[in-house]
Amino acid sequence: MGRAPANRHGKRDGMGEFWPVPDALDYLSGRWRAERSVRDLASGDRGRFTGTVDFGPLEGGGLLHHESGAFTWRGVTRPAERTLRFLPGPGGTADVRFADGRPFHDLDLGTGRHVADHPCSADLYRGEFTVLGAGHWRAVWRVRGPAKDLELVTDYARVG
């Protein structure tokens, strides 16, 4: 019996909502297509990122996450990229760090869903990660602070 398709909210109808992942690094390894929508909830501005994310081996263990593509904001498109480090955590989890080694958030996909917070100055970044299938996952970041009110939704689809 196949899994029920995801509804428009990314939740699965039927027997289970999310796709459990026992080892986050194993699941993420490889190349993904990324499509991100960005909404400034205060101003109403909208942006879009499209590109790829490569999760390749990191010397000493873990994965190096390299994202590259194009970001369009207020009608202007520019190249965009970022690098993160996904280090092995206990029991199949990951310890996500910025490129310079500073802590970002933890990631436990064991149930197929994880929520993580990242305080940044006066802002709070809250990420919700959901695995929707063998080759599809989503990250939703909500950023709130004195000068920020943003929502970033990224859908990832495995390439190849």
Beta strands, then each sheet from edge to edge (+ up, - down):
strand 1: 30-40
strand 2: 46-57
strand 3: 63-73
strand 4: 76-88
strand 5: 94-98
strand 6: 103-107
strand 7: 113-120
strand 8: 123-133
strand 9: 136-144
strand 10: 149-158
sheet 1: 6+ 5- 4+ 3- 2+ 1- 10+ 9- 8+ 7-
end
